[in-house]
Amino acid sequence: MTDRPAQRTPNRQLAALIAEAGFSNAGLARRVDQLGLEHGLDLRYDKTSVTRWLRGQQPRGTTPALIAEVFTRRLGRRLTAQDLGLDSCAPVYAGLEFAATPEEAVDIVSGLWRKDSGSHAELRKIAFTPAGLVVPSRDWLIGKPDDRVAREPGPRVPQQGRPGAARSPLPPGVAAAARARASAERAPGHRVTAGDIAAHGLAQRYFVQALRLAQAAGDRAYGSYVLVTMSRQAVYLGHGREAVQLTRVAQQGVGTGAPPVVQSLLHASEARAHAVLGEVRACTAALVRAERALEAARPGDEVPYWARFFDEGQLADEFAHCHRDLQQFRAAAQHAERALQLRAPAFARSRLFCRVVLATARLGLGELDQACALAAEAAGQAAEMRSARAVEYVKDFERRLEPYRDAAPVRGYREKVASLG
């Protein structure tokens, strides 16, 4: 990669940290390249590149953040690009780190939102990093609210042109509180959009900053919701171990005082993570806790708005997904049918996912005709939704169809899907 023209001042900060870490120039370059690969970047730095940095050249783009992360891992303390005497990195990559202040988090979310206006193909190039899940959750768990933000309840910021743009004039403390709360609540919404076009790296960055802003506002319950949503993304991408950790941190952070519906949501999310890992006993235990918690809910309970979707129908859906992943197909079919009976038509996307789960269960039970009919209906709905995640559900079913590719019901299914374009 080409770096910017050399500066005249040698970078003594970087030199000192290289000495402290015990890196050779070649060793540092190699580690930066390896970390870049984790983020989907082909950098190809060498010892000469590091020599140029030491002489004052500034590496381009995301490299300062990667160099800082290399030293963070080596030295066991958080270091930024500025600590290394390097320019700060672009917000879309800085978003993997827990922002130092609420204001910085708001700026990062605003930068992500601007990045979000790019092409879908470009957004998908932003890599999802499983290793980037655990540290923010730990920072949230042990962190404290920002006094200025938590002290000011602040007005709810109306929908605006971009996140973080509080309406003026407001006193600084109130404005900070309003921005933090509004951005924290809005960031996962942007993540749903990002995740639905398969821009999972961008979604991950929204999550991390939403978690930081929830901490700033002292809203532990909402922070637990962000963690659960992060866990669900990890489950979807097949990172079960990290997903389990996220749900357990959420449970620990919110404590036992959360409403039963919230407790049920947390336990159900943990069950999904165990199911991906094939951990039958742990999954079953989590499902039992989720069911008991929901049974303890009462009509008069105060439930956060973000948890109001979680009802008997949604819990049945969680059971169905878990049993599908554990290849317990009869139970999966029973719970999927119940979920479809209970969920209102307005939940079109959730119903589509559940219909595919039911199709997969029918396939696992050897009921090929029913499986293909259900999947064809779901494929038609997915084509209308223009949702990458919905399409991936259908493709997962089609991969399972491969051993039966010569059967008449499968040929009929493929003809119907082909007619959808």
C-alpha positions in Angstrom: 0.0 0.0 0.0 1.2 3.6 -0.7 1.7 5.9 2.2 1.5 9.6 2.4 4.6 11.8 1.8 7.1 11.6 4.6 7.1 14.1 7.5 10.3 15.5 8.7 9.9 14.6 12.4 10.9 11.1 13.3 8.2 9.1 15.1 9.7 8.7 18.6 6.5 7.5 20.1 6.3 4.6 17.7 10.0 3.8 18.2 9.6 3.7 22.0 6.6 1.3 21.7 8.5 -1.0 19.3 11.3 -1.2 21.8 8.9 -1.9 24.7 7.0 -4.6 22.7 10.3 -6.2 21.6 9.3 -6.2 17.9 11.7 -6.1 15.0 10.6 -4.0 12.1 9.9 -7.1 10.1 8.0 -8.7 13.0 5.8 -5.6 13.4 5.1 -5.5 9.6 4.2 -9.2 9.7 1.7 -8.8 12.5 0.0 -5.8 10.9 -0.4 -7.9 7.7 -1.8 -10.8 9.7 -4.3 -8.5 11.5 -5.2 -7.0 8.2 -6.1 -10.4 6.8 -8.6 -10.8 9.7 -10.3 -7.7 8.4 -10.2 -8.8 4.8 -7.3 -6.5 3.8 -4.3 -7.5 1.7 -1.6 -5.1 3.0 1.8 -6.6 2.3 3.9 -4.3 4.5 7.6 -5.2 5.2 10.5 -4.0 7.4 11.1 -1.1 5.0 7.5 0.1 5.5 8.1 0.2 9.3 11.3 2.1 8.7 9.4 4.8 6.7 6.9 5.0 9.6 9.7 5.6 12.1 11.0 8.4 9.8 7.7 10.1 10.0 5.6 8.8 7.1 1.9 8.3 7.9 0.4 5.0 6.7 -2.9 5.3 4.8 -6.5 4.4 5.6 -7.1 1.7 8.2 -3.4 0.9 8.9 -3.0 3.2 11.9 -5.8 1.4 13.7 -4.4 -2.0 12.9 -0.9 -1.0 14.1 -2.5 0.3 17.4 -4.4 -3.0 17.8 -1.2 -5.0 17.3 0.4 -3.1 20.2 -2.7 -3.4 22.3 -2.6 -7.1 22.0 1.1 -7.3 22.7 1.3 -4.9 25.6 -2.1 -5.7 27.2 -3.3 -2.1 27.4 -5.5 -0.1 25.0 -3.5 2.0 22.7 -4.8 4.3 19.9 -3.2 5.5 16.7 -2.5 8.8 18.4 -0.6 7.0 21.1 1.7 5.8 18.4 2.2 9.2 16.8 0.0 8.2 13.9 -3.1 9.8 12.3 -6.4 8.5 13.6 -8.2 6.0 11.5 -11.4 6.2 9.5 -14.6 6.0 11.7 -15.9 2.9 10.1 -12.8 1.0 11.3 -12.5 2.8 14.6 -16.0 1.6 15.4 -14.7 -1.8 16.6 -13.2 -0.1 19.6 -15.2 1.1 22.7 -15.2 4.9 22.2 -13.3 6.8 24.9 -16.2 9.3 25.4 -19.9 9.5 24.5 -19.1 12.4 22.1 -16.5 10.2 20.3 -19.1 7.4 20.0 -21.7 9.8 18.6 -19.1 10.9 16.0 -18.3 7.3 15.1 -22.0 6.5 14.7 -22.4 9.6 12.5 -19.5 8.4 10.4 -20.9 5.0 10.1 -24.2 6.4 9.0 -22.5 8.4 6.3 -20.6 5.3 5.2 -24.0 3.5 5.2 -25.0 5.5 2.2 -22.5 3.7 0.0 -23.1 0.8 -2.3 -24.1 -2.5 -0.9 -21.1 -4.2 -2.4 -18.7 -1.8 -0.8 -20.5 -2.1 2.6 -20.1 -5.9 2.5 -16.3 -5.5 2.2 -16.2 -4.2 5.8 -15.1 -7.4 7.6 -16.9 -8.9 10.6 -14.4 -9.7 13.3 -15.4 -12.4 15.9 -12.4 -11.4 18.0 -13.9 -7.9 18.2 -17.0 -9.1 20.2 -15.6 -10.0 23.6 -13.6 -6.8 24.6 -16.5 -4.4 24.1 -18.8 -6.6 26.2 -16.2 -6.7 28.9 -15.8 -3.0 28.8 -19.5 -2.5 29.1 -19.8 -4.9 32.0 -17.1 -3.3 34.1 -17.6 0.3 33.0 -19.5 3.0 34.7 -22.1 5.5 33.3 -20.8 8.9 32.1 -21.8 11.2 35.0 -22.8 14.0 32.7 -24.9 11.9 30.4 -26.5 9.7 33.1 -27.3 12.7 35.3 -29.3 14.5 32.5 -32.4 12.7 31.5 -32.6 14.8 28.4 -35.4 15.0 25.8 -36.0 12.2 23.3 -34.4 13.4 20.1 -36.8 13.3 17.2 -36.0 11.5 14.0 -33.4 13.5 12.1 -31.3 13.5 9.0 -28.4 11.7 10.7 -27.8 10.1 14.1 -26.1 12.2 16.7 -27.4 15.6 15.4 -29.2 17.0 18.5 -31.6 19.8 17.9 -30.1 23.2 19.0 -30.2 25.1 21.3 -29.8 22.7 24.2 -27.6 23.0 27.3 -24.4 21.0 26.8 -25.3 18.3 29.4 -28.8 17.9 28.1 -27.5 17.7 24.5 -25.0 15.1 25.4 -27.6 13.0 27.2 -30.0 13.4 24.3 -27.4 12.4 21.7 -26.2 9.4 23.7 -29.7 8.0 24.2 -30.9 8.7 20.7 -27.8 7.3 19.1 -27.8 4.3 21.3 -31.4 3.5 20.4 -30.9 4.3 16.7 -27.6 2.5 16.1 -29.1 -1.1 16.3 -31.8 0.1 13.9 -29.1 0.9 11.4 -27.6 -2.5 12.2 -30.8 -4.3 11.2 -30.5 -2.6 7.8 -26.8 -3.3 7.5 -27.2 -6.9 8.6 -30.1 -7.4 6.2 -27.9 -6.5 3.2 -25.2 -8.8 4.6 -22.9 -5.9 5.7 -22.1 -7.7 8.9 -18.9 -5.8 9.6 -20.7 -2.4 9.4 -23.5 -3.8 11.6 -20.9 -5.0 14.2 -19.5 -1.4 14.5 -23.0 0.0 15.0 -23.5 -2.5 17.8 -20.2 -1.7 19.6 -21.0 2.1 19.7 -24.6 1.5 20.7 -23.3 -0.5 23.6 -20.9 2.3 24.5 -23.7 4.9 24.4 -26.0 2.7 26.5 -23.2 2.5 29.1 -22.8 6.3 29.0 -26.6 6.7 29.7 -26.5 4.2 32.5 -29.1 2.0 30.8 -28.1 -1.5 31.7 -31.3 -3.1 30.4 -30.8 -1.5 26.9 -27.2 -2.5 26.9 -28.2 -6.1 27.5 -30.5 -5.9 24.5 -27.6 -4.6 22.3 -25.5 -7.6 23.6 -28.3 -10.0 22.8 -28.6 -8.6 19.3 -24.8 -8.9 18.9 -25.2 -12.5 20.0 -27.9 -13.2 17.4 -25.6 -11.8 14.7 -22.8 -14.1 15.9 -25.2 -17.1 15.9 -26.3 -16.3 12.3 -22.7 -16.2 11.2 -21.8 -19.4 13.1 -19.8 -18.0 16.0 -21.5 -19.9 18.7 -18.9 -19.6 21.5 -18.7 -15.8 21.2 -22.5 -15.7 21.1 -22.8 -17.6 24.4 -20.3 -15.2 26.0 -22.3 -12.2 24.9 -25.6 -13.5 26.3 -24.0 -14.4 29.6 -22.4 -11.0 29.9 -25.9 -9.5 29.2 -27.4 -11.6 31.9 -24.7 -10.7 34.4 -25.0 -7.0 33.6 -28.8 -6.7 33.9 -29.0 -8.9 37.0 -32.2 -10.5 38.4 -34.2 -7.3 38.6 -35.1 -7.2 34.9 -38.7 -7.9 33.9 -39.5 -11.5 33.2 -39.9 -10.9 29.5 -36.4 -9.5 29.3 -35.1 -12.5 31.3 -36.8 -14.8 28.9 -35.3 -13.1 25.9 -31.8 -13.3 27.4 -32.2 -17.0 28.2 -33.7 -17.8 24.8 -30.7 -16.1 23.1 -28.3 -18.1 25.1 -30.2 -21.3 24.0 -29.8 -20.3 20.4 -26.0 -20.0 20.8 -25.7 -23.4 22.5 -27.8 -25.0 19.8 -25.4 -23.7 17.1 -22.6 -25.4 19.0 -24.6 -28.7 19.3 -24.7 -28.4 23.1 -28.0 -30.2 23.8 -28.0 -30.1 27.6 -27.0 -26.5 27.9 -29.5 -25.5 25.2 -32.3 -27.4 26.9 -31.5 -25.8 30.3 -31.6 -22.3 28.8 -34.9 -23.0 27.0 -36.4 -24.2 30.3 -35.3 -21.0 32.0 -36.7 -18.9 29.1 -40.0 -20.7 29.3 -40.3 -20.3 33.1 -39.4 -16.6 32.9 -42.1 -15.9 30.3 -44.6 -17.8 32.4 -43.8 -15.5 35.3 -44.7 -12.4 33.2 -47.9 -10.6 34.1 -50.1 -8.2 32.0 -49.2 -5.2 34.2 -45.5 -5.6 34.0 -43.5 -2.7 32.7 -41.6 -4.0 29.6 -39.1 -1.9 27.7 -40.3 -1.1 24.2 -37.5 -3.1 22.6 -38.6 -6.3 24.3 -42.3 -6.1 23.6 -42.0 -8.3 20.5 -41.0 -11.2 22.7 -44.1 -13.2 23.4 -45.2 -16.8 23.3 -45.0 -16.8 19.5 -41.4 -15.6 19.5 -40.4 -18.1 22.2 -41.9 -20.8 20.1 -39.9 -19.6 17.2 -36.7 -19.7 19.3 -37.5 -23.3 20.3 -38.0 -24.2 16.7 -34.6 -22.8 15.6 -32.9 -24.5 18.5 -34.4 -27.9 17.8 -33.6 -27.5 14.1 -29.9 -26.8 14.9 -29.8 -29.8 17.2 -31.5 -31.9 14.4 -34.4 -32.7 16.6 -36.8 -32.3 13.7 -40.1 -33.4 15.1 -39.9 -31.0 18.0 -38.7 -28.3 15.6 -41.8 -28.8 13.4 -44.1 -28.7 16.3 -42.7 -25.4 17.7 -42.5 -23.8 14.2 -46.1 -24.6 13.5 -47.1 -23.0 16.8 -45.0 -20.0 16.2 -46.7 -19.5 12.8 -50.1 -19.8 14.4 -49.3 -17.2 17.1 -47.3 -14.6 15.1 -49.3 -11.9 13.4 -49.0 -11.4 9.6 -47.2 -8.0 10.3 -44.1 -10.0 11.4 -43.6 -11.0 7.8 -39.8 -11.5 8.0 -39.9 -13.6 11.2 -42.7 -15.7 9.7 -40.6 -16.3 6.6 -37.7 -17.5 8.7 -39.9 -19.7 10.7 -41.5 -21.2 7.6 -38.1 -22.1 6.3 -37.3 -23.7 9.7 -40.5 -25.7 9.3 -39.6 -26.7 5.8 -36.2 -27.9 7.1 -37.8 -29.9 9.9 -40.2 -31.5 7.4 -37.2 -32.4 5.2 -35.5 -33.9 8.2 -38.6 -36.0 8.8 -38.5 -37.3 5.3 -41.6 -35.3 4.2 -40.2 -34.1 1.0 -43.4 -32.8 -0.7 -44.4 -30.7 2.3 -40.9 -29.4 2.8 -40.6 -28.2 -0.9 -44.1 -26.6 -0.8 -43.2 -24.6 2.3 -39.8 -23.6 1.0 -41.3 -22.5 -2.4 -43.7 -20.2 -0.6 -40.9 -18.8 1.5 -38.7 -18.3 -1.6 -41.5 -16.3 -3.2 -41.7 -14.0 -0.2 -38.0 -13.6 0.0 -37.9 -12.5 -3.6 -40.3 -9.7 -2.8 -38.5 -8.6 0.4 -35.1 -8.0 -1.2 -33.5 -9.2 2.0 -30.1 -10.9 1.9 -30.8 -12.7 5.2 -34.1 -14.1 3.9 -32.4 -15.3 0.7 -29.7 -17.0 2.8 -32.4 -18.9 4.8 -33.8 -20.2 1.6 -30.3 -21.1 0.3 -29.6 -23.0 3.5 -32.7 -25.1 2.8 -31.6 -25.7 -0.8 -28.2 -26.9 0.4 -30.0 -29.5 2.5 -32.0 -30.5 -0.6 -28.9 -31.6 -2.5 -29.1 -35.3 -1.5 -32.6 -35.4 -3.0 -31.9 -33.4 -6.2 -33.2 -36.0 -8.5 -36.6 -36.4 -6.7 -39.7 -35.0 -8.5 -40.7 -32.6 -5.6 -37.2 -31.1 -5.7 -37.3 -30.6 -9.4 -40.7 -29.0 -9.1 -39.3 -26.7 -6.3 -36.4 -25.6 -8.5 -38.6 -24.8 -11.4 -40.8 -22.6 -9.2 -37.7 -20.8 -7.8 -36.3 -20.3 -11.3 -39.5 -18.7 -12.4 -39.0 -16.1 -9.7 -35.8 -14.8 -11.3 
